[in-house]
Amino acid sequence: MTNATEPKGTPEFERWQDVLSLLEQSCQQEQLDFLLSMLLTFDEREALLARMNILHELMKGEHSQRQISQMLGVGVATITRGSTELKKLEQDKKQQLQRMLQAAVDKE
């Protein structure tokens, strides 16, 4: 006998690519703000903003990790995690990221 409260089937979204596809679709329909507001809590959106600033500052290379930590009000360990991720990137991907971040800054 099956318990009526047991979930049935499998999740509709199982892969990271499914998330990317949904984000791409929402961008095309100019609904990205709404979608991300529903998917992410305020704290998660703030963490994403912090990560963007961390990557941007690390790529500019003008400040130490400690200075970036103080400037952004985040822990040094958070800066170190961002730095570690950047070090994993191939040079062409770093340049791509730098162009994307700079384009966002220039747009403001």
Secondary structure, DSSP 8 states (H G I E B T S, - for coil): ---TTS--S--S--SHHHHHHHHHHHHHTT-HHHHHHHHS-HHHHHHHHHHHHHHHHHHHT-S-HHHHHHHHT--HHHHHHHHHHHHHS-HHHHHHHHHHHHHHHHH-
